Amino acid sequence: MTAAAATAPVPLLELRGLEKHFGAVHALRGVDLDVPAGAVTALVGDNGAGKSVLIRTVSGIHTPDGGELLWDGVPQRIRTPREAADLGIETVYQDLALADNLDIVQNMFLGRERTRVSLLDEESMERAAGDTLASLSVTTVRSIRQPVASLSGGQRQAVAIAKAVLWNSRLVIMDEPTAALGVAQTRMVLDLARRLAERGLGVLIISHNLNDVFEVADRIAVLYLGRLVAEGGVEEFDRETVVDYITSGTSERRERSDGQR
């Protein structure tokens, strides 16, 4: 082991040989993936590549059939979303899981309400919600008491991400966070992802939009038919190479480039 390897920080999340089956369907095939703190890792792949299965396994919805998950270098068995949250893993799914009939504060504390003398501690929750949104530079909402139904798509994403951050998360997983958003709203969400990484959190983004990936990611990982076929710093890839990996699981372009170094 080199001195550099010996002093390299342990990744926040490590997947080693992760396997998942659904009957005869082999959804994940020996996936090795590192997700460091303080960086945005983009997970890309075609439909059916295994992206959703992977994040649901990390999030405690699916139990892996083989392999190992390490958190801060320590092997863990995550059997429920609550166990994932207790470690500091929060997932913002594409449907956001927000209640339209509730306001921002109520959504951010849904199921985890603060009480004082058997009554809801509205003041404490308002202060925490406001502070969290402000710390993430989310300034476009009119009021933290406005109904979520009145928010734009980008604002809803921001609230869902702030909700994840509120609970002392260390890894935020974002599933297609810019899908169906306009240019300005996409910009806001990508900026928010970068701010999370700058605060030292690990960020794992699943996206089909390679423009977004190359704009926000520090690292790229590509799944193809349940296998991790490429992983590295964003500077090691270009769009054509990533498309090669997504569509065929290999890239002669990158292999030629590696061979010329």
Order of alpha helices (4+ residues) and beta strands (2+ residues): alpha-beta-beta-beta-alpha-beta-beta-alpha-beta-alpha-beta-beta-alpha-alpha-beta-alpha-beta-alpha-beta-beta-alpha-alpha
